Amino acid sequence: MPFNRRSFLEKATQLGTLSALAPTAFGATGPPDNEKNTFVTGPYLQNVSQTEATIMWVTNKNSLSWVEYGAGMHVSLKGYRYRNGHIEANNKINKITLKDLKPGTTYKYRIVSSEILNFQPAKVQYAEAIKSPMYTFKTPGTNDEEVKLVIFNDIHDRPQTIPYMLYRHGYTGNKPDFDFVVFNGDCFDNVNTEQQVFEHLINPAVDIFAKETPFILTQGNHETRGAFSRNIPDYFAYPTEEYYYAFTQGPVRFVVMDSGEDKTDDNWEYSGLAAYDQYRVQERAWLEKEIESEAFKKAPFRVVLIHIPPFHSGDWHGPLHNRELFAPLFAKGKVDLVLSGHTHRYGVHNPDATHPYPIVIGGGPLEGNRTLIKLHANAKELNLRMIRDDGEEVGKYTARKTKT
């Protein structure tokens, strides 16, 4: 969908925040009965692979929802979400995965929701359906030779950072210079409400790119905090039930890690609700299997996305436990790059005696310290640039394929 980049930049600069642009979310009581059904947020793309894509959106009324889609000029297919033989309905949060897609193919799609006015055992009454405009996305190809992405970290409830950094440093002309976007933890200070999730992350992503380009949210330690933090999985899609997983795109095997909290589980701030030591031990067992997998071993490059870096992040319990459990496996697996945040001090830490792989840490969240990391890899070379919000390049790294 085309956009006016200059107009949006001017608007974002004048407002200083995107929250004024976001639609209002409703609490448990929902909208007034006489209000029409609308799309509260979305659509936004998650988990776009060679054969699948998940499309998400939220309505303000309980509805039956589906995706109309197809390759080329045709939109003749319908996608629903199924659970135990039921088509999911009478809900507001929609997470529909389109399956059996073709690699390297452009698809058109639109979202459709029909409010359920009366839900009886043998008779369901629907309102007239609402439809979005038509959008497109492209599945990665099986033989893609390159991948481009941009990485944010430590936004901390400053949604204006997203358009500010993307439109200045993430685009070539009006064309995005990335295949997907990573939010590498701590997008929030604490996760307290649905509206906060919409206004401070999902809406700015939707406004700019997420209707046609997917994004990943890597859990940071601040995503674990707040009354609404346990609802986060409802609003994002992951390949598994866990926040840690791996996928391949182009020449890169991406390993997404969850570094958990940064204090001991018995710290008073967690009120007896933390079990991150046990969780990280479980995660290590998964990582041991991942670095032995064929997909990991055959990839020209292996890149780790983890919010808390295993080194250069202080001596609190969380960083030290991450170091103890994960750092030896990063070394054993010969990862090419670890991308992190957390410290709010940007820097490129080259391989040394303590970590035989580079660790790149992005800055944030205050103006003058915010960064956007741009990563571009082909089969022979991986290039990274880190750009500060004033446009200055404050870090770079290049890795070349030496494996045969």
C-alpha positions as CSV (number, residue, x, y, z in Angstrom):
1,M,0.0,0.0,0.0
2,P,1.6,3.3,-1.0
3,F,2.1,6.0,1.6
4,N,3.2,9.6,1.8
5,R,6.4,9.4,3.7
6,R,7.0,13.1,4.0
7,S,3.4,13.7,5.3
8,F,3.7,11.0,7.9
9,L,7.1,12.2,9.1
10,E,5.7,15.7,9.5
11,K,2.7,14.4,11.4
12,A,4.8,12.2,13.7
13,T,7.2,15.1,14.4
14,Q,4.3,17.4,15.3
15,L,2.6,15.0,17.6
16,G,5.7,13.5,19.2
17,T,3.8,10.3,19.6
18,L,1.6,7.9,17.7
19,S,-0.9,7.4,20.5
20,A,-3.0,10.3,19.2
21,L,-3.3,8.5,15.9
22,A,-4.4,5.2,17.4
23,P,-7.9,4.0,17.7
24,T,-9.3,3.5,21.2
25,A,-9.4,0.0,22.6
26,F,-12.3,-1.2,24.8
27,G,-12.1,-2.9,28.2
28,A,-13.9,-6.0,29.3
29,T,-17.3,-4.4,29.0
30,G,-16.8,-3.8,25.2
31,P,-18.2,-0.9,23.1
32,P,-21.7,0.4,23.4
33,D,-24.4,-1.9,21.8
34,N,-25.3,0.7,19.2
35,E,-21.8,1.1,18.0
36,K,-20.9,-0.5,14.6
37,N,-18.3,-3.2,14.3
38,T,-14.9,-1.9,13.3
39,F,-11.3,-3.0,13.0
40,V,-9.6,-1.8,16.2
41,T,-6.2,-2.7,14.8
42,G,-4.7,-4.6,11.9
43,P,-4.2,-6.4,9.8
44,Y,-0.6,-7.3,10.6
45,L,1.6,-10.1,9.3
46,Q,3.3,-12.7,11.5
47,N,5.3,-15.8,10.7
48,V,5.5,-15.4,7.0
49,S,7.4,-18.5,5.8
50,Q,7.8,-20.3,2.5
51,T,4.4,-22.1,2.9
52,E,2.5,-20.2,5.6
53,A,1.5,-16.7,6.8
54,T,-0.4,-15.6,9.8
55,I,-2.6,-12.6,9.6
56,M,-3.9,-10.9,12.7
57,W,-6.4,-8.2,13.6
58,V,-8.8,-7.2,16.3
59,T,-12.4,-6.1,16.1
60,N,-14.4,-4.2,18.7
61,K,-17.4,-6.6,18.5
62,N,-17.5,-10.4,18.7
63,S,-17.5,-11.7,15.1
64,L,-16.9,-14.5,12.7
65,S,-13.8,-13.5,10.8
66,W,-11.9,-14.8,7.8
67,V,-9.2,-13.9,5.2
68,E,-10.0,-13.7,1.5
69,Y,-6.8,-14.3,-0.4
70,G,-5.1,-15.7,-3.5
71,A,-2.1,-15.6,-5.8
72,G,-1.8,-13.2,-8.7
73,M,-5.0,-11.3,-9.5
74,H,-7.3,-13.8,-7.9
75,V,-8.8,-13.7,-4.4
76,S,-10.8,-16.8,-4.5
77,L,-9.7,-18.6,-1.3
78,K,-10.9,-18.2,2.3
79,G,-8.9,-18.8,5.4
80,Y,-10.4,-19.4,8.8
81,R,-9.0,-20.5,12.2
82,Y,-10.0,-24.0,13.3
83,R,-10.0,-25.5,16.8
84,N,-11.1,-29.1,17.4
85,G,-13.4,-29.0,14.4
86,H,-14.9,-25.6,15.2
87,I,-14.3,-22.6,13.0
88,E,-13.3,-20.0,15.6
89,A,-16.0,-17.4,16.0
90,N,-17.6,-15.0,18.6
91,N,-14.2,-13.5,19.3
92,K,-12.4,-10.2,18.8
93,I,-8.8,-11.2,18.5
94,N,-8.1,-12.9,15.1
95,K,-5.1,-15.0,14.4
96,I,-5.6,-16.8,11.0
97,T,-2.8,-18.9,9.5
98,L,-2.9,-19.4,5.7
99,K,-1.3,-22.7,4.8
100,D,-0.1,-24.6,1.7
101,L,1.2,-21.4,0.2
102,K,3.8,-21.4,-2.6
103,P,7.3,-20.2,-1.9
104,G,8.4,-17.0,-3.6
105,T,4.9,-16.0,-4.5
106,T,3.0,-12.8,-4.1
107,Y,-0.5,-13.0,-2.5
108,K,-3.3,-10.5,-2.3
109,Y,-5.5,-10.6,0.8
110,R,-8.1,-8.7,2.8
111,I,-9.6,-9.3,6.2
112,V,-13.4,-9.7,6.7
113,S,-15.4,-9.7,10.0
114,S,-19.1,-10.2,10.5
115,E,-20.4,-9.3,13.9
116,I,-22.4,-12.0,15.6
117,L,-25.7,-10.4,16.8
118,N,-27.2,-13.5,18.3
119,F,-25.5,-16.9,19.0
120,Q,-28.1,-19.7,19.5
121,P,-27.4,-23.4,19.3
122,A,-29.1,-23.9,15.9
123,K,-29.2,-20.4,14.6
124,V,-26.5,-17.7,14.5
125,Q,-27.5,-14.2,13.4
126,Y,-24.8,-12.1,11.6
127,A,-24.5,-8.4,10.8
128,E,-23.2,-7.2,7.5
129,A,-19.6,-8.0,7.0
130,I,-16.9,-5.3,7.1
131,K,-13.9,-5.6,4.8
132,S,-10.4,-4.1,4.7
133,P,-8.8,-2.8,1.5
134,M,-6.7,-5.3,-0.4
135,Y,-3.1,-5.8,0.6
136,T,-0.2,-8.0,-0.6
137,F,2.6,-10.0,0.9
138,K,5.3,-12.3,-0.6
139,T,6.4,-15.6,0.8
140,P,10.2,-16.2,0.9
141,G,11.6,-18.3,-1.9
142,T,13.3,-21.7,-1.4
143,N,16.4,-20.4,-3.1
144,D,16.5,-16.8,-2.0
145,E,20.1,-15.7,-2.0
146,E,19.7,-12.7,0.4
147,V,17.7,-11.4,3.3
148,K,17.3,-7.9,4.7
149,L,16.0,-6.9,8.1
150,V,16.0,-4.0,10.6
151,I,16.2,-4.3,14.3
152,F,14.8,-2.1,17.0
153,N,15.4,-2.5,20.7
154,D,14.5,-0.8,24.0
155,I,11.7,1.5,22.7
156,H,10.2,1.7,26.2
157,D,6.8,3.0,25.4
158,R,8.0,5.7,22.9
159,P,6.1,4.7,19.8
160,Q,7.3,7.8,17.9
161,T,10.7,6.1,17.6
162,I,9.3,3.6,15.1
163,P,8.3,6.0,12.3
164,Y,11.2,8.4,13.2
165,M,13.8,5.7,12.7
166,L,12.2,3.7,9.9
167,Y,11.3,6.5,7.6
168,R,14.7,8.2,7.9
169,H,16.9,5.2,7.9
170,G,14.9,2.1,6.8
171,Y,13.6,3.2,3.4
172,T,15.1,3.8,0.0
173,G,12.8,6.3,-1.5
174,N,9.3,5.1,-0.7
175,K,10.4,1.4,-0.7
176,P,11.2,-0.4,2.5
177,D,14.7,-1.7,2.7
178,F,13.8,-4.8,4.7
179,D,12.0,-8.1,4.4
180,F,10.9,-8.1,8.0
181,V,11.3,-6.1,11.2
182,V,12.5,-7.3,14.6
183,F,11.6,-5.6,17.9
184,N,14.3,-7.1,20.1
185,G,12.7,-6.6,23.5
186,D,11.6,-3.9,25.9
187,C,9.1,-2.2,23.6
188,F,7.3,-1.4,26.9
189,D,8.2,-0.3,30.4
190,N,5.5,-2.6,31.8
191,V,2.6,-4.2,30.0
192,N,-0.5,-3.0,31.7
193,T,-3.4,-2.8,29.1
194,E,-4.5,-3.9,25.7
195,Q,-4.6,-0.3,24.6
196,Q,-1.0,0.1,25.5
197,V,0.0,-2.9,23.3
198,F,-2.0,-1.4,20.4
199,E,-0.9,2.2,20.7
200,H,2.8,1.7,21.5
201,L,3.6,-1.2,19.1
202,I,1.0,-2.7,16.9
203,N,-0.6,0.4,15.6
204,P,2.6,2.2,14.5
205,A,3.7,-1.0,12.9
206,V,0.4,-1.4,11.1
207,D,0.4,2.3,10.0
208,I,3.9,2.0,8.5
209,F,4.6,-1.5,7.2
210,A,3.0,-4.5,9.0
211,K,0.0,-4.9,6.6
212,E,2.4,-6.1,4.0
213,T,5.7,-6.9,5.8
214,P,5.9,-9.1,9.0
215,F,7.5,-8.3,12.3
216,I,8.9,-10.3,15.2
217,L,8.6,-9.4,18.9
218,T,11.4,-10.9,21.0
219,Q,10.6,-10.9,24.7
220,G,12.7,-8.5,26.8
221,N,12.7,-8.4,30.5
222,H,10.2,-5.5,30.6
223,E,7.7,-7.5,28.5
224,T,7.5,-9.9,31.5
225,R,6.2,-7.2,33.8
226,G,2.7,-5.8,34.3
227,A,-0.8,-7.1,34.7
228,F,-1.3,-7.6,31.0
229,S,2.1,-9.2,30.3
230,R,0.6,-12.7,30.3
231,N,-1.8,-11.7,27.5
232,I,1.0,-10.8,25.1
233,P,0.8,-14.2,23.3
234,D,-2.8,-13.5,22.3
235,Y,-1.7,-10.6,20.1
236,F,1.4,-12.1,18.4
237,A,2.0,-15.3,16.6
238,Y,5.0,-17.6,17.2
239,P,5.9,-20.9,15.4
240,T,5.6,-22.7,18.7
241,E,4.0,-22.1,22.1
242,E,7.4,-20.7,23.4
243,Y,9.1,-17.4,22.9
244,Y,12.2,-19.2,21.7
245,Y,12.4,-20.8,18.2
246,A,14.5,-20.8,15.0
247,F,13.8,-20.2,11.3
248,T,15.7,-19.9,8.1
249,Q,15.3,-17.1,5.6
250,G,17.7,-16.7,2.7
251,P,21.2,-17.6,3.8
252,V,20.6,-17.0,7.5
253,R,19.5,-19.3,10.3
254,F,17.9,-17.0,12.9
255,V,17.8,-18.3,16.5
256,V,15.3,-16.3,18.6
257,M,16.0,-16.5,22.3
258,D,14.1,-15.4,25.4
259,S,16.6,-14.1,28.0
260,G,13.9,-13.8,30.7
261,E,14.2,-11.4,33.7
262,D,17.4,-9.8,34.9
263,K,17.0,-10.4,38.6
264,T,16.7,-13.5,40.7
265,D,13.3,-15.2,40.7
266,D,12.7,-14.5,44.4
267,N,13.2,-10.7,43.9
268,W,10.5,-8.8,45.7
269,E,9.5,-7.0,42.4
270,Y,8.2,-10.3,40.9
271,S,5.8,-11.0,43.9
272,G,6.5,-14.7,43.7
273,L,5.4,-15.0,40.0
274,A,8.8,-15.6,38.4
275,A,10.4,-19.0,37.4
276,Y,13.0,-17.8,34.8
277,D,15.8,-20.0,36.1
278,Q,13.8,-23.1,35.3
279,Y,12.6,-21.7,32.1
280,R,16.1,-20.9,30.9
281,V,17.3,-24.4,31.7
282,Q,14.5,-25.7,29.5
283,E,15.5,-23.2,26.8
284,R,19.1,-24.4,26.9
285,A,17.9,-28.0,26.3
286,W,16.1,-26.8,23.2
287,L,19.2,-24.8,22.0
288,E,21.4,-27.9,22.4
289,K,19.2,-29.6,19.8
290,E,18.9,-26.6,17.6
291,I,22.7,-26.2,17.1
292,E,22.9,-29.9,16.0
293,S,20.0,-29.6,13.5
294,E,20.6,-29.9,9.8
295,A,19.0,-26.5,9.2
296,F,21.4,-24.8,11.6
297,K,24.5,-26.6,10.4
298,K,23.9,-26.0,6.7
299,A,23.1,-22.3,6.9
300,P,25.8,-20.0,5.6
301,F,25.2,-17.7,8.6
302,R,23.7,-18.2,12.1
303,V,22.4,-15.1,13.8
304,V,21.1,-15.0,17.4
305,L,18.4,-12.5,18.5
306,I,18.4,-12.2,22.3
307,H,17.4,-9.1,24.4
308,I,19.9,-9.5,27.2
309,P,23.4,-10.0,25.8
310,P,25.4,-12.8,27.4
311,F,28.4,-10.4,27.9
312,H,28.8,-6.6,28.3
313,S,25.6,-6.4,30.3
314,G,26.6,-6.2,33.9
315,D,26.7,-8.8,36.7
316,W,23.0,-9.1,37.7
317,H,21.7,-12.6,38.0
318,G,19.8,-12.7,34.6
319,P,22.8,-11.7,32.4
320,L,25.1,-14.1,34.3
321,H,22.6,-17.0,34.0
322,N,22.2,-16.3,30.3
323,R,26.0,-16.4,30.0
324,E,26.3,-19.6,31.9
325,L,23.6,-21.5,30.0
326,F,23.7,-20.0,26.5
327,A,27.2,-18.6,25.8
328,P,29.0,-21.9,25.6
329,L,26.4,-23.2,23.1
330,F,26.7,-20.1,20.9
331,A,30.4,-20.8,20.8
332,K,29.9,-24.5,20.1
333,G,27.5,-23.7,17.3
334,K,29.9,-21.2,15.9
335,V,27.2,-18.5,15.6
336,D,28.2,-15.6,13.4
337,L,26.5,-12.8,15.3
338,V,24.5,-12.1,18.5
339,L,22.1,-9.1,18.4
340,S,21.0,-7.6,21.7
341,G,19.8,-4.6,23.6
342,H,19.0,-4.1,27.3
343,T,22.0,-2.0,28.3
344,H,20.9,1.2,26.5
345,R,24.5,1.6,25.5
346,Y,25.1,0.9,21.8
347,G,28.3,-0.8,20.7
348,V,29.9,-3.4,18.5
349,H,31.9,-5.9,20.6
350,N,34.2,-7.9,18.3
351,P,35.0,-11.6,19.0
352,D,37.6,-12.0,21.8
353,A,38.8,-14.6,24.3
354,T,35.5,-14.5,26.2
355,H,33.1,-14.7,23.3
356,P,34.4,-16.0,19.9
357,Y,31.5,-14.2,18.1
358,P,30.6,-10.6,17.8
359,I,27.9,-9.1,20.1
360,V,26.1,-6.0,18.7
361,I,24.1,-4.1,21.3
362,G,21.6,-1.4,20.2
363,G,21.0,1.8,22.0
364,G,18.0,3.5,23.4
365,P,15.5,4.7,24.4
366,L,16.1,8.4,24.7
367,E,16.6,10.8,21.8
368,G,20.2,11.0,20.8
369,N,20.8,7.4,21.9
370,R,18.3,5.5,19.8
371,T,19.6,3.2,17.1
372,L,18.3,1.2,14.1
373,I,20.3,-1.9,13.2
374,K,20.3,-2.9,9.5
375,L,21.3,-6.4,8.5
376,H,21.9,-7.6,5.0
377,A,23.1,-11.0,4.2
378,N,23.8,-13.0,1.0
379,A,25.4,-16.4,0.6
380,K,28.9,-15.0,0.8
381,E,28.7,-12.0,3.2
382,L,26.8,-10.6,6.1
383,N,26.9,-6.9,6.6
384,L,25.6,-4.9,9.6
385,R,25.2,-1.2,10.1
386,M,24.0,0.5,13.2
387,I,22.6,4.0,12.7
388,R,21.9,6.5,15.5
389,D,18.7,8.7,15.3
390,D,20.7,11.7,14.1
391,G,21.8,9.6,11.0
392,E,25.4,8.9,12.2
393,E,26.7,5.4,11.7
394,V,27.8,4.2,15.1
395,G,28.7,0.6,14.4
396,K,29.3,-1.8,11.6
397,Y,30.4,-5.4,11.2
398,T,31.0,-7.7,8.3
399,A,31.3,-11.5,8.3
400,R,32.3,-13.5,5.3
401,K,31.4,-17.2,4.7
402,T,34.4,-19.4,5.3
403,K,32.5,-22.7,5.7
404,T,32.3,-25.1,2.8
